[in-house]
Amino acid sequence: MREPSFLRTVQAAYDTYGEASRAGLDDRPLDRAMLSTFADLVRAEGTGRPIADLGAGPGHVTAHLDALGLDVYGVDLSPAMVTLARRTHPHLRFVEGTMTALDVADEALGGIVAWYSVIHIPTERLPELFAEFHRALAPGGHILLVFQTGDEPLHLARAFGHDVSLVFHRWPIDRVSDLLRQAGFTEVARMTREPTGATEKVRRGYVLAVKPAGPARA
Ligand SMILES: C[S@@+](CC[C@H](N)C(=O)[O-])C[C@H]1O[C@@H](n2cnc3c(N)ncnc32)[C@H](O)[C@@H]1O
């Protein structure tokens, strides 16, 4: 994927994010359950390779996975978000980069989490994105994607107290699952949950999948 313009737009939006919102996991037991399951599966597979939290933002999911005992680091497109994450979690590693072109060798990662971050990738680019995830993951590596479900994207002209141009893509969970399968992943589990708290408006989708240890299935 060659540095498409949508990446600059997303980065510009998150560079103005500031410290306006730091959603935590304390009041999200189902989120914690999915992360614990992911951590258990990663440990059981024992690839010995690091886990990447892609689109880590402020880094609270990275920190949660670290607390669960995983060797994890965060990647984010926005230098401002990386600075915030490093300041908040100085014991963890956060790097600038794009999930669309990961700065890792083939099969270098033991797992991938993308927590409300693939939502900024245009739908027509998901096959290319999932091919990149497949390239970067070791056989037996797990992937956990979380996103808002729906049929239509949400276009925001103002967010984080600033004018922005930001699209939050939403997909039916079947669509994401099918695209993962076409990229060579095998689904392990999926979950939907209803919106909770003051800020959530739509149903959430979670897909947990694995890159099979044998030859990829198309
Ligand atoms: C909605 S925030 C979610 C942050 C964090 N995962 C969380 O749940 O709190 C989306 C994050 O993904 C990052 N992001 C968006 N597109 C990205 C890309 N192509 N590569 C890496 N990070 C990206 C944004 O900069 C932002 O920090």
PDBQT file of the ligand as one rigid body, heavy atoms in Angstrom, charges set to zero:
ROOT
HETATM    1  C1  LIG A 301     -10.356   5.416  17.762  1.00  0.00    +0.000 C 
HETATM    2  S1  LIG A 301      -8.632   5.477  18.121  1.00  0.00    +0.000 S 
HETATM    3  C2  LIG A 301      -8.434   3.985  19.066  1.00  0.00    +0.000 C 
HETATM    4  C3  LIG A 301      -7.226   4.026  19.931  1.00  0.00    +0.000 C 
HETATM    5  C4  LIG A 301      -7.061   2.816  20.858  1.00  0.00    +0.000 C 
HETATM    6  N1  LIG A 301      -6.871   1.587  20.120  1.00  0.00    +0.000 N 
HETATM    7  C5  LIG A 301      -8.234   2.722  21.786  1.00  0.00    +0.000 C 
HETATM    8  O1  LIG A 301      -9.095   1.854  21.597  1.00  0.00    +0.000 OA
HETATM    9  O2  LIG A 301      -8.332   3.554  22.692  1.00  0.00    +0.000 OA
HETATM   10  C6  LIG A 301      -7.882   5.025  16.554  1.00  0.00    +0.000 C 
HETATM   11  C7  LIG A 301      -6.362   5.079  16.587  1.00  0.00    +0.000 C 
HETATM   12  O3  LIG A 301      -5.878   4.423  15.418  1.00  0.00    +0.000 OA
HETATM   13  C8  LIG A 301      -4.828   5.182  14.880  1.00  0.00    +0.000 C 
HETATM   14  N2  LIG A 301      -4.732   4.850  13.449  1.00  0.00    +0.000 N 
HETATM   15  C9  LIG A 301      -5.640   5.125  12.488  1.00  0.00    +0.000 A 
HETATM   16  N3  LIG A 301      -5.222   4.651  11.309  1.00  0.00    +0.000 NA
HETATM   17  C10 LIG A 301      -4.023   4.061  11.535  1.00  0.00    +0.000 A 
HETATM   18  C11 LIG A 301      -3.083   3.389  10.702  1.00  0.00    +0.000 A 
HETATM   19  N4  LIG A 301      -3.284   3.271   9.380  1.00  0.00    +0.000 N 
HETATM   20  N5  LIG A 301      -1.967   2.864  11.265  1.00  0.00    +0.000 NA
HETATM   21  C12 LIG A 301      -1.732   3.004  12.610  1.00  0.00    +0.000 A 
HETATM   22  N6  LIG A 301      -2.580   3.663  13.429  1.00  0.00    +0.000 NA
HETATM   23  C13 LIG A 301      -3.712   4.179  12.911  1.00  0.00    +0.000 A 
HETATM   24  C14 LIG A 301      -5.204   6.627  15.171  1.00  0.00    +0.000 C 
HETATM   25  O4  LIG A 301      -4.102   7.511  15.095  1.00  0.00    +0.000 OA
HETATM   26  C15 LIG A 301      -5.798   6.493  16.565  1.00  0.00    +0.000 C 
HETATM   27  O5  LIG A 301      -4.820   6.648  17.562  1.00  0.00    +0.000 OA
ENDROOT
TORSDOF 0
